[in-house]
Amino acid sequence: MDIDRQLSVLIVDDDNRFRQGLVTFLSFVSVNGSIDVVGEATDVDRSIELANQHQPDLILLDLELDRSDGITALIALKQISYHGKILVLSGHQEDEWIFRAMQAGASGYVFKSRVATQLATAINTVMQSEIYLPAEATSSFFRHFQSEAETLPPTCQQLHLTEREREVLYWLTQGASNNQISQHLYVTVATVKAHLTSIFEKLHVTSRAQAIVAAVKLGFRF
């Protein structure tokens, strides 16, 4: 799949060969030079510096970095109010790593072993404000959600969601896109977006992934 929209990208990975491979790959899949790699970083401090300087549309982030890790980078980027998308590229396929990355604010998660076949689709997906999880990661992601939910006490904070917002949130946890949610609920995509805005406000989150995590942590039951 070719990427045909203008994107500025920051690559954060301490493996020089992998970074070079990503630059080559992005050049290959972009249309008419539509992707601009504005910087490369190997550690958290440099990634924050470059994110502040360039405000890239997208950050491609490894979870293992010089002197620190990608989870720390995700948290730090949230603290500086970075508003772009963050796509994790990781060799870790364990449930806990996927959950922690999405909980910390990642928009998607791609296994490094699948980059060649999944990265272009993943980028297009997260840049449409959707969550990207490959099929082999989805079950792990929600399995860990369920495990986390089972440890919660029976009394949880009231979320004050309307019935339709509950339905939208349910389909959100199933990985459905806005178009798919609109088809399931027989409403327009604009209506779905309006419900999502309300859900985000009530959960005090700014992304789809964070909304799912917040709902589970608060003990929301569908």
N, C-alpha and C positions, 0 to 999 in steps of 0.2 A: 504494500500500500504506500503510495507516495504522500508526502506531507506537503500540502500546497498553501498553507497559511503562513504569514510572517511570524516567526518565533525567535525570541532571544533566549538562549539556553546557557546555563551555568552547569559545568560538570564538576562533581565533587567525588573524587576517588583517589586513593593513594597508590593505585597500581598504574604506573606510567603506560604500560602496553595496553591495558584495558581502556584507559582514557583515549589513547591514540586511535584505538579501534572504534570507539564511540564517535569520535570526530569524523572518521572515514565513513562510518555507517550513516551518520546524519547527513553528510554531504551527498551520499548516494540516494537516500530516500527523499531528500528535499527537492522541490520543484523550483527551478530557476533561482537557486540560491536562497530559498525562502527561510532557511534556518541559519541563524547567526550565533555561533558559539562565542559568547562575550567574555568567557573566562574559565579557568580551570583551577581547582583547589585540591589540596591533599589533606587538609585538616579543618577543624571547626572554625578556628579564628579567621583563617583566610576565606572560608566560605561566607562567613558573616560580613566580612569586609567587602567582598565582591558583590554579595547580594545587595548591600547598602549602596554600593557605587553604581551598579548597573540596573538594579530592579528587574531582573530577567523574568520573562513570562513563565519559564519552566526551569526547575533545578532537577538534574539527574543525580541522585545521591546514593552512595554506597553506605552500608551500615558499619563497616570496619575502616577506620581512618587513623592517620598518624596521631598518636597521643590521645585519642578519644574515640568516639563512635558516632554513628549516624543518628541515633536516638537523641543524643545530646545536641546535635546540629538541628534536628527537627524542633526541639524545645526552644533552642536559642533563636531560631528563625521566627517562631511564633512570638517570642518576647520582643523582637524588633518590629513586629507587625508586618512581616513580609506577606504580601497578598497574592503572590503568584502560586503556581502549582508545584508540588514536589512529588516526583516519581522515584520510588526506591528501586534500585537495581542491586540485588543481593544474592550471594551464594547460599544464604541461610533459607532453608525450606521448612523449618520447624514452626509449629503453630504459634508458639510464644513470640517469636521474632516478628511474624506477620502481624499479630495482634498488637504488639507494642509499637510497631511502626505506624500502623493505621491510627492507633489511639493517640499517638504523638502528633498527628496532623498530616500524614502522607495522603496523597490523593490516589495512589496506586502502588502496586508491588509487582515487580517482575523478577523472576529468577534469572541470574546471570547466564545460566545454561540455555535459556530460551530467548535471549535478547534478539538474536537474528530474526526469529520468526514472530516475536510478539511486540517489540519495542515501538514500531511505527503505529500499530493499532492502539497500544497503550497511550502513546502521546496524543493521538487524535481523540481518544476517549476522555482523558483527564482535562484536555483543553476545552472540552464541551461541558466541563463541570460535572462529569460523571466519575464514578469510582471504577478503577481498573484492577481486577484481580483475575489472573489466568484460571482456567477451569481447575487445574490441579491444586490451586491455592484456596479456592473459594470454600470448599468443605472444611479445610483446616481453619480458616478464618472464623467461620460461624460456629465450628465445634468449640473453639476456644472461647468465643462469646458465651456459648451456653454454659461452659464450665465456670466462667466468671460469674454468670448470673446465678448459678446454683449456690454460690457461697454468700449471697446477699441475705440480710435479715428479711423476714416476711413483711415488715412495715417499711415502705419506701416513700420518698417525696412524691407528692401529687404533681403530675406534669400539666394538668389542665388542658389537655388536647381535646379538640372536638372529635366526633366519631370519624369524620372524613379525614382529619389529620392523622388519626390512628391508622386508618387504612393506607394512607400515603406512606406513613412511616413503616408499616409492615412491608409494603412492596419495596421500600428502600432497603430494608434489611435482607431482602431476597436478591439484591443486586440489580433490580430493574432500573432501566433508564427512564427519563421523563416521558418519552414516547410510549414506552411499555406500560408505565403507570397509568397514563391517560387512556390507553386501550383497556386495561383491566378495570378501570373505574368509570369508563364511559364519560370522561370529561376532557376538556381541551388541555393542551400542553401548558398554556398560559395559566390555567386554573391550578395545575399541578405545581407550577413554579410559585404561584401565590401561596399555596399551602406550605410548600417547603420554606418559604421566607418566614411564615408564621411559626413553623416548627423550630427553625433555627433560633428565632428570637426567644421562644419559650424555653429552649434547652441551653441558651447562651453559648451557641456554637456558630461556626462560620463555614462549615463544610459538611458534605454528605457523610463522610466517614466519621467525623466527630459527632454528628447527630446519632448515628447508629451506636457508637461507643457510649455516648451519654445516656441513651435510652436503656441500654443493657445495664450500665453501672447503677442507674437509679431504680432498677428492678422492674422496668416496664414489661408487662406481659401482653401478648397479642391474643 
